[in-house]
Amino acid sequence: MYIPNHFRVTDQSIIEKFISLNGFATIVTQGGEYPMATHIPVELETNEKGERVLWGHISRANPQSQYLDKNGAVLVVFLSDLDRYISSSWYNYQDAPTWNYMSVQVCGKLQVMDQQKTWESVRRLTSRYESASEHPISLDSLPKEVQAQMSGLIAFEISMDQVDAAFKMSQNRDDANFENILVNLRKSGDRKSIEMADMMEKIRAANKVTR
């Protein structure tokens, strides 16, 4: 992923938190004529070797599943839903408009899990997202006929060989123009634009502390 130095994030704790909060990812693999991609929940986990890895699963009916063992190299893309167009009319000088966003990309090798690890992977995923439910379900307590659906899944572990993180939040703007962007985002009244302004301020403040 191309990342100008202004926007590159290298703090591992920040990257891991981002992955945990934005776990609905896109996994890209080699396919037939073209690469193939599927949008799935992907969880940050620690394997039995103590390594930080990604766990996920897809349906056996998904055509991408037939390529999982043929080429172990995969790309996983995590995107925040917080992104916004930034108009250059907000600057006090002439420039091109742009787009602010946050993204993490992980390149690694994929290994298909056995039946026991597949169960553990789906159990952990279910438990995490059910924890906030009023009446949480458990994979272990579901009826046998529902549990049998697990046979239709292929779960996998992905090593985190290369991790690239970009938080493009107008860090390259001077204080006056940075403030102009905040004012215009908040003036729109749009909830996501206001959230974008808040996040930009947090990142700006954090960068000043670490300098």
SERO-4910 file (N, C-alpha, C, O; in steps of 0.05 Angstrom, whole numbers):
BEGIN
 pado doro    nc1    nc2    nc3   cac1   cac2   cac3    cc1    cc2    cc3    oc1    oc2    oc3
  Met    A     17    -24      0      0      0      0     18     25      0     36     27     16
  Tyr    A     12     43    -18     27     68    -19     18     86      4     -5     92      7
  Ile    A     38     94     21     32    111     44     53    134     46     76    128     52
  Pro    A     46    159     40     64    181     46     71    182     76     55    174     92
  Asn    A     95    191     82    105    190    109     86    204    129     84    196    152
  His    A     73    225    120     55    240    138     33    222    150     24    226    173
  Phe    A     25    202    135      2    186    142      8    158    152    -10    143    159
  Arg    A     33    150    152     40    123    160     38    119    190     47    136    206
  Val    A     26     97    199     24     90    227     40     65    232     38     45    217
  Thr    A     58     66    252     75     43    258     71     32    286     82     11    293
  Asp    A     56     46    303     51     37    330     34     12    330     11     13    322
  Gln    A     46    -10    339     32    -36    337      7    -37    353    -13    -49    345
  Ser    A      6    -23    376    -18    -23    393    -41     -9    380    -64    -17    382
  Ile    A    -35     13    365    -55     27    351    -66     10    328    -90     10    323
  Ile    A    -48     -3    313    -56    -20    291    -74    -43    300    -94    -49    288
  Glu    A    -66    -56    322    -82    -78    332   -109    -69    342   -129    -83    338
  Lys    A   -110    -46    354   -136    -36    363   -154    -30    339   -178    -35    340
  Phe    A   -142    -19    318   -157    -13    294   -169    -38    281   -192    -39    274
  Ile    A   -152    -59    280   -162    -85    269   -185    -96    286   -205   -105    275
  Ser    A   -182    -94    312   -203   -105    330   -229    -89    327   -251   -101    329
  Leu    A   -227    -63    322   -251    -47    320   -264    -47    292   -287    -39    288
  Asn    A   -248    -57    272   -258    -56    244   -254    -84    232   -241    -87    211
  Gly    A   -265   -104    245   -260   -132    238   -275   -142    214   -270   -165    206
  Phe    A   -292   -126    201   -305   -136    177   -287   -128    154   -286   -105    145
  Ala    A   -272   -148    144   -249   -142    126   -254   -154     98   -274   -168     93
  Thr    A   -235   -149     80   -236   -160     53   -210   -177     50   -188   -168     54
  Ile    A   -214   -203     44   -191   -221     39   -189   -225      9   -208   -232     -5
  Val    A   -164   -220     -1   -159   -222    -30   -139   -244    -34   -117   -245    -22
  Thr    A   -145   -262    -53   -128   -285    -60   -124   -286    -90   -139   -273   -105
  Gln    A   -105   -302    -98   -103   -308   -127   -127   -325   -135   -137   -342   -119
  Gly    A   -137   -321   -159   -159   -336   -168   -152   -350   -194   -130   -359   -198
  Gly    A   -172   -351   -212   -167   -362   -239   -155   -341   -256   -130   -336   -256
  Glu    A   -172   -328   -272   -162   -307   -290   -156   -281   -275   -138   -266   -282
  Tyr    A   -172   -276   -253   -169   -251   -238   -166   -258   -208   -174   -280   -200
  Pro    A   -156   -239   -192   -156   -243   -163   -185   -245   -153   -203   -236   -166
  Met    A   -188   -258   -130   -215   -261   -118   -215   -248    -91   -195   -248    -77
  Ala    A   -239   -238    -83   -242   -225    -57   -268   -232    -44   -288   -236    -58
  Thr    A   -268   -234    -17   -292   -239     -2   -292   -221     22   -271   -216     34
  His    A   -315   -210     30   -318   -193     53   -328   -210     76   -350   -221     76
  Ile    A   -311   -212     97   -317   -230    119   -306   -218    145   -289   -200    145
  Pro    A   -317   -227    168   -305   -219    194   -278   -233    197   -275   -257    192
  Val    A   -257   -218    204   -231   -229    209   -221   -219    236   -222   -195    242
  Glu    A   -213   -238    253   -206   -232    281   -176   -233    285   -162   -251    275
  Leu    A   -166   -214    301   -138   -215    310   -136   -234    334   -150   -231    354
  Glu    A   -118   -254    331   -116   -275    352    -86   -280    358    -69   -270    343
  Thr    A    -81   -295    379    -54   -305    385    -55   -335    383    -71   -348    396
  Asn    A    -38   -347    366    -39   -376    362    -22   -390    383    -12   -378    402
  Glu    A    -21   -417    381     -8   -433    402     22   -428    403     35   -435    423
  Lys    A     34   -415    383     62   -408    383     67   -380    395     90   -371    397
  Gly    A     45   -367    403     48   -340    414     49   -318    393     56   -296    399
  Glu    A     44   -326    368     45   -306    346     18   -292    342     -3   -304    345
  Arg    A     20   -266    336     -5   -252    329    -12   -259    300      4   -257    282
  Val    A    -37   -268    297    -46   -278    271    -75   -269    266    -87   -257    284
  Leu    A    -85   -274    242   -113   -268    236   -127   -294    232   -117   -313    219
  Trp    A   -152   -296    242   -169   -319    238   -194   -310    223   -205   -289    228
  Gly    A   -203   -327    205   -228   -322    190   -238   -348    178   -226   -369    181
  His    A   -261   -346    165   -272   -369    151   -290   -360    128   -301   -338    129
  Ile    A   -293   -377    108   -311   -372     86   -327   -398     81   -320   -419     91
  Ser    A   -348   -395     65   -364   -418     58   -350   -436     38   -336   -426     20
  Arg    A   -353   -462     41   -343   -481     21   -355   -476     -6   -343   -482    -27
  Ala    A   -380   -465     -6   -393   -460    -31   -382   -436    -46   -387   -432    -70
  Asn    A   -366   -420    -32   -353   -396    -44   -331   -405    -63   -313   -420    -55
  Pro    A   -332   -397    -89   -312   -406   -108   -283   -399    -99   -264   -413   -107
  Gln    A   -280   -379    -82   -253   -371    -73   -241   -393    -56   -216   -396    -54
  Ser    A   -258   -410    -43   -248   -431    -25   -230   -451    -40   -212   -462    -27
  Gln    A   -234   -455    -65   -218   -475    -80   -189   -466    -85   -172   -481    -93
  Tyr    A   -184   -440    -80   -157   -429    -85   -141   -425    -59   -118   -417    -60
  Leu    A   -154   -431    -36   -140   -425    -11   -115   -442     -7    -96   -432      5
  Asp    A   -115   -466    -16    -92   -484    -13    -72   -482    -36    -49   -492    -34
  Lys    A    -80   -469    -58    -63   -468    -82    -42   -447    -81    -20   -450    -92
  Asn    A    -48   -425    -67    -28   -403    -64    -32   -391    -36    -52   -378    -32
  Gly    A    -13   -395    -19    -17   -386      9    -15   -356     14    -22   -347     35
  Ala    A     -6   -341     -6     -2   -312     -3    -29   -298     -5    -43   -300    -26
  Val    A    -36   -282     15    -62   -268     15    -58   -239     24    -38   -232     37
  Leu    A    -78   -223     18    -79   -195     27   -105   -192     42   -127   -199     32
  Val    A   -104   -179     65   -128   -174     81   -130   -143     85   -110   -131     95
  Val    A   -152   -132     78   -156   -103     79   -177    -96    101   -199   -105    100
  Phe    A   -168    -79    120   -186    -69    141   -191    -39    136   -172    -24    134
  Leu    A   -216    -31    134   -223     -3    129   -242      6    151   -260     -8    159
  Ser    A   -237     31    160   -256     44    178   -280     54    161   -276     61    138
  Asp    A   -303     56    174   -326     68    160   -325     98    162   -343    112    153
  Leu    A   -303    109    174   -300    138    178   -282    148    156   -258    148    158
  Asp    A   -294    158    134   -279    170    113   -296    193    101   -320    192    100
  Arg    A   -282    214     92   -297    237     82   -281    252     60   -256    253     61
  Tyr    A   -296    264     42   -284    281     21   -275    307     34   -290    318     51
  Ile    A   -252    316     26   -241    342     37   -238    361     14   -221    357     -4
  Ser    A   -254    382     14   -254    402     -8   -231    421     -5   -225    431     16
  Ser    A   -216    426    -27   -194    445    -27   -204    474    -25   -188    492    -21
  Ser    A   -230    478    -28   -241    505    -24   -240    513      5   -244    537     11
  Trp    A   -234    495     23   -232    501     51   -204    512     58   -200    522     80
  Tyr    A   -184    510     40   -157    519     45   -155    549     39   -172    560     25
  Asn    A   -134    561     49   -129    589     43   -109    592     20    -96    613     16
  Tyr    A   -107    571      4    -90    571    -20   -101    551    -40   -118    535    -33
  Gln    A    -92    552    -65   -102    535    -86    -89    507    -83    -65    505    -81
  Asp    A   -105    486    -84    -95    459    -83   -117    440    -93   -140    449    -98
  Ala    A   -111    415    -96   -130    395   -105   -146    385    -81   -135    384    -59
  Pro    A   -171    377    -85   -187    364    -63   -175    336    -58   -159    326    -73
  Thr    A   -184    324    -36   -173    298    -28   -194    283    -12   -217    292     -9
  Trp    A   -186    261     -1   -204    244     15   -189    234     39   -167    224     37
  Asn    A   -201    237     63   -189    227     88   -201    199     94   -225    194     90
  Tyr    A   -184    182    105   -192    154    111   -172    141    129   -151    153    135
  Met    A   -179    118    139   -161    101    155   -162     73    145   -183     62    140
  Ser    A   -138     60    141   -137     33    130   -113     18    141    -92     30    145
  Val    A   -117     -8    144    -94    -26    151    -95    -49    131   -116    -61    126
  Gln    A    -72    -56    120    -70    -79    102    -49    -98    113    -28    -91    122
  Val    A    -57   -124    113    -39   -145    122    -34   -165    100    -52   -175     87
  Cys    A     -8   -170     95      0   -191     76     11   -214     92     26   -210    111
  Gly    A      4   -238     84     14   -262     99      8   -287     85     -3   -288     62
  Lys    A     15   -309     98     10   -336     87    -14   -348    101    -17   -347    125
  Leu    A    -32   -361     85    -56   -373     95    -53   -403     99    -42   -416     82
  Gln    A    -62   -412    122    -63   -441    127    -91   -449    135   -103   -437    152
  Val    A   -102   -469    121   -129   -479    128   -128   -493    155   -110   -509    160
  Met    A   -148   -488    171   -150   -501    198   -162   -528    197   -178   -534    179
  Asp    A   -155   -545    216   -169   -571    219   -196   -566    233   -203   -544    240
  Gln    A   -211   -588    236   -238   -586    246   -239   -574    275   -257   -558    281
  Gln    A   -221   -582    291   -220   -572    319   -215   -542    320   -228   -528    335
  Lys    A   -195   -533    305   -189   -505    305   -211   -488    291   -215   -465    299
  Thr    A   -224   -500    272   -246   -486    259   -268   -481    279   -279   -459    280
  Trp    A   -274   -501    295   -295   -498    316   -286   -475    335   -303   -458    342
  Glu    A   -261   -476    344   -251   -456    363   -252   -428    351   -259   -409    365
  Ser    A   -246   -426    326   -246   -400    312   -274   -388    311   -278   -364    318
  Val    A   -294   -404    303   -321   -394    301   -333   -390    329   -349   -371    333
  Arg    A   -325   -407    348   -335   -403    376   -326   -377    387   -342   -362    400
  Arg    A   -300   -370    383   -290   -344    394   -303   -320    380   -310   -301    393
  Leu    A   -307   -323    354   -320   -301    339   -348   -297    349   -356   -274    354
  Thr    A   -363   -318    352   -390   -316    362   -391   -305    390   -408   -287    396
  Ser    A   -374   -314    407   -374   -305    435   -368   -275    437   -379   -261    453
  Arg    A   -349   -266    420   -342   -237    421   -366   -220    414   -372   -201    428
  Tyr    A   -380   -226    392   -401   -209    383   -428   -214    398   -446   -197    397
  Glu    A   -430   -236    411   -454   -241    427   -452   -229    455   -472   -227    469
  Ser    A   -428   -221    463   -424   -211    490   -442   -187    497   -448   -182    520
  Ala    A   -449   -171    476   -466   -147    481   -496   -153    478   -512   -135    482
  Ser    A   -503   -178    471   -531   -185    467   -546   -188    494   -534   -196    514
  Glu    A   -571   -182    494   -587   -185    518   -590   -215    525   -590   -222    548
  His    A   -593   -231    504   -595   -260    508   -574   -274    490   -581   -285    469
  Pro    A   -549   -273    498   -527   -283    481   -529   -313    476   -537   -329    494
  Ile    A   -523   -321    452   -522   -349    445   -494   -359    446   -475   -344    446
  Ser    A   -491   -386    448   -464   -398    448   -463   -419    427   -483   -434    423
  Leu    A   -442   -421    412   -439   -441    392   -442   -469    403   -453   -487    391
  Asp    A   -432   -473    428   -433   -499    441   -461   -508    449   -467   -532    451
  Ser    A   -479   -488    452   -506   -495    461   -527   -495    439   -551   -500    444
  Leu    A   -519   -489    415   -538   -489    393   -547   -518    386   -532   -537    392
  Pro    A   -570   -521    375   -579   -548    367   -560   -562    348   -545   -548    333
  Lys    A   -559   -588    350   -540   -603    333   -543   -598    304   -524   -597    289
  Glu    A   -568   -594    295   -572   -589    266   -561   -562    258   -552   -558    235
  Val    A   -560   -543    277   -547   -517    271   -517   -520    272   -503   -509    254
  Gln    A   -507   -534    291   -478   -539    293   -467   -553    268   -444   -550    260
  Ala    A   -485   -570    257   -476   -585    233   -469   -567    209   -455   -575    191
  Gln    A   -479   -542    210   -473   -523    189   -443   -516    188   -433   -506    168
  Met    A   -429   -523    210   -400   -518    210   -385   -533    189   -364   -525    180
  Ser    A   -396   -555    180   -383   -571    159   -382   -556    133   -367   -564    115
  Gly    A   -398   -536    130   -399   -520    105   -379   -497    106   -380   -480     88
  Leu    A   -362   -496    126   -343   -474    129   -314   -483    125   -308   -506    131
  Ile    A   -298   -465    115   -269   -470    115   -256   -447    131   -258   -423    123
  Ala    A   -244   -453    153   -231   -433    170   -201   -433    164   -190   -453    155
  Phe    A   -188   -411    170   -160   -408    164   -146   -389    183   -159   -372    196
  Glu    A   -120   -392    184   -102   -374    199    -84   -360    179    -73   -373    161
  Ile    A    -79   -334    183    -62   -319    166    -40   -306    182    -45   -292    202
  Ser    A    -15   -311    174      7   -298    187      8   -268    180     -1   -260    159
  Met    A     19   -252    198     20   -223    194     49   -216    186     64   -205    201
  Asp    A     56   -223    161     84   -220    151     90   -191    145    113   -182    150
  Gln    A     71   -176    134     75   -148    128     50   -133    135     28   -140    126
  Val    A     53   -112    151     30    -96    160     34    -67    152     54    -55    160
  Asp    A     16    -56    137     18    -27    130     -7    -13    139    -30    -23    135
  Ala    A     -3     10    152    -26     25    163    -24     54    154     -4     67    157
  Ala    A    -47     64    144    -48     92    135    -72    105    148    -95     97    144
  Phe    A    -67    126    163    -88    143    174    -85    170    161    -69    187    170
  Lys    A    -99    175    140    -97    200    125   -117    220    136   -140    220    129
  Met    A   -107    237    154   -125    255    169   -115    284    168   -115    298    189
  Ser    A   -106    292    145    -97    320    141    -73    328    158    -70    351    166
  Gln    A    -56    308    166    -33    314    182    -14    333    168      2    346    181
  Asn    A    -15    334    141      4    351    126     -5    380    123      8    395    109
  Arg    A    -27    387    135    -37    415    133    -27    431    157    -24    421    179
  Asp    A    -22    457    152    -13    475    173    -37    479    192    -60    472    186
  Asp    A    -32    492    215    -52    495    235    -77    510    225   -100    502    231
  Ala    A    -73    531    210    -95    547    200   -113    532    182   -138    532    185
  Asn    A   -101    517    163   -118    502    144   -129    477    156   -151    468    149
  Phe    A   -115    466    176   -126    443    190   -152    452    205   -171    437    205
  Glu    A   -151    475    217   -174    485    232   -197    491    212   -220    487    218
  Asn    A   -190    501    188   -211    507    168   -225    481    160   -250    481    157
  Ile    A   -210    459    158   -223    433    151   -242    425    173   -264    416    168
  Leu    A   -233    427    198   -250    420    221   -276    436    221   -298    425    224
  Val    A   -274    462    217   -297    479    217   -317    471    196   -341    470    201
  Asn    A   -307    466    172   -325    459    150   -337    431    153   -361    427    145
  Leu    A   -323    412    164   -334    386    169   -357    388    189   -378    376    185
  Arg    A   -352    403    210   -373    405    231   -396    422    222   -419    417    231
  Lys    A   -391    441    205   -412    459    195   -433    443    179   -456    452    176
  Ser    A   -425    421    167   -443    405    150   -466    394    166   -488    389    156
  Gly    A   -461    389    192   -482    377    209   -484    347    206   -500    334    220
  Asp    A   -469    336    187   -470    307    182   -455    293    205   -433    300    212
  Arg    A   -467    272    216   -455    258    239   -428    247    233   -409    250    249
  Lys    A   -424    234    210   -399    223    203   -377    244    199   -354    240    205
  Ser    A   -386    267    187   -367    289    183   -357    300    210   -334    306    213
  Ile    A   -375    302    229   -368    311    256   -349    291    269   -330    299    282
  Glu    A   -355    265    266   -338    245    277   -310    246    265   -290    241    278
  Met    A   -309    251    239   -284    254    225   -268    277    237   -244    274    242
  Ala    A   -281    300    241   -267    323    253   -256    316    281   -234    323    288
  Asp    A   -272    302    297   -263    294    323   -239    275    322   -220    279    337
  Met    A   -239    256    304   -217    237    301   -192    252    291   -170    246    300
  Met    A   -195    270    273   -172    286    263   -159    300    286   -135    301    288
  Glu    A   -175    312    303   -164    327    326   -149    308    345   -127    315    355
  Lys    A   -160    285    350   -147    265    368   -120    257    357   -100    256    372
  Ile    A   -119    251    331    -94    243    318    -74    265    318    -50    261    323
  Arg    A    -83    290    313    -65    313    313    -53    317    340    -29    322    343
  Ala    A    -70    315    361    -60    319    388    -40    297    396    -20    303    409
  Ala    A    -46    272    388    -29    250    395     -1    253    381     19    247    393
  Asn    A     -1    262    357     23    266    342     41    288    355     65    285    355
  Lys    A     28    308    365     43    330    378     56    320    404     78    329    411
  Val    A     42    302    418     53    292    443     78    274    438     97    275    454
  Thr    A     77    259    416     99    240    411    123    253    397    144    240    395
  Arg    A    121    277    389    143    290    376    164    300    396    184    312    388
***
